[in-house]
Amino acid sequence: MGKHNEFGKEGEEIAVEHLTKKGYNILYRNYRYLQAEIDIIAKKNDDLAIVEVRSRRSDYIEPIAETVTPKKIKLLVMAANHYVTENDLDLNVRFDIITILKNKMRFELEHLESAFYHF
């Protein structure tokens, strides 16, 4: 596995730890549907959080959260709809982004709840 993939997996682990500490139940990791993948599906109370994790070593070019493209959002929505339907869930669904920025040996995490909306 390349260093980029290892760092991405490390970022996902940090995100899972963060969500767990905040009282979320992790339902699924790396959920795949057709060409889409959801990094983390988590539940807290009556909310289902579809979580995209973005890890970077630097954000000087653009803010990390802004790297989630309209195409990626469309894929996330498609996969989330499939997951909810497949599991016959009746929950509020929201789309979150967790950014992990690594500065030297320190990680900075930001959790953006309801980062984008699907109509």
N, C-alpha and C positions, 0 to 999 in steps of 0.2 A: 504494500500500500504506500502511495506517495505521501510526502510530508504534508501536502495540502489536504489530502483526505484524512490523515491522522489528526491534523489540527481541527478540521471540521467535526470529526467524531468527538474530540476533546471538548469542543464548544457545545455539542449536543449533550454531553454528560453534565457539564456545568449547568446548562439550562434545565435539565431534568432535576438536578439537585435543588435548584432555585424553586422550581414549581412545587416540588415535593415539600420543601420547607414552608411554602405559602399555603399548603393544605390541598393541593391538587392531587388527584388520583391519575396516574399515567395509564391510559387505556391502550395506547399503541405507539410504537416508534417505527419510523420509516415505513409508513403505510403507503402502498403502491396501488395505483389504479391506472390502467393503460400507461400513458407516458408521464403521469403525474406522480409526485411523491410528497407526502406530508411528513415533516420531520417528527413532530410530536402531536398526539391527540390526547388531551387531558380534560378531566372533568372536575368541577368544583361546584357543589350545590346543584343548581339546575342549569349551569352553563357548561357548554362544550367548547373548549378552546382549541382551535386549529392553529398550531404554532409553527412558524417558519423561523429557523435559527440561522443567523448570519454571523460568521466569525471572520475577523480580520486582524491583521497585525498592525494596521494603520488605517486611519480614515481621512487622511489629508486630501485625497482626490475628491471624494464625495461622502456624505454621511452614509453609514452602513445601511440603515433602514431604507434609504432611497434606491438601493440596488435591487429591490423587489420590483420586477417589471410588470407591466400590465399582462403580458403573456403568462408569467408565473402566477399572478393572481388568478387568472382564468383557470389555470390548471389546478390550483389549490381549491377553488370553488367547486370544480367538477369532481375532484376526488372527495371533498368533504360531503357533497351531495350524495355520492355513492356510498360512503361510509355510513351516513345517517340513515339512508334508505335500507341498506343491507342489514343494519343492526336494529331497525325499527325504533329509532330513538325519537323522543319527544322532548327536546331540550332547546334552550336558546343557544344558537351557534354564533361564535365570534371568531375573528381572525386576528391573531396576535403575532407580533414579531419580537423575538428576543435577539438582541445584538450582544456579541461578545467581542470586546476590543482588548487585544493583548499588547500591553506596553511593557517591554522587557519581561520581567517575571510576574507582573501583576495583571489580573484580568478585571476589566470593567464591564459590568452587565447592565443592560437597560431592557426593561420589559414594557413594550408598548401594547397595552390592551386595546382591542378594537382598532387596530392600526389601519384597517381599511374596511369598507362596507361592500356588501354585494346586494344589489337590488333586483 
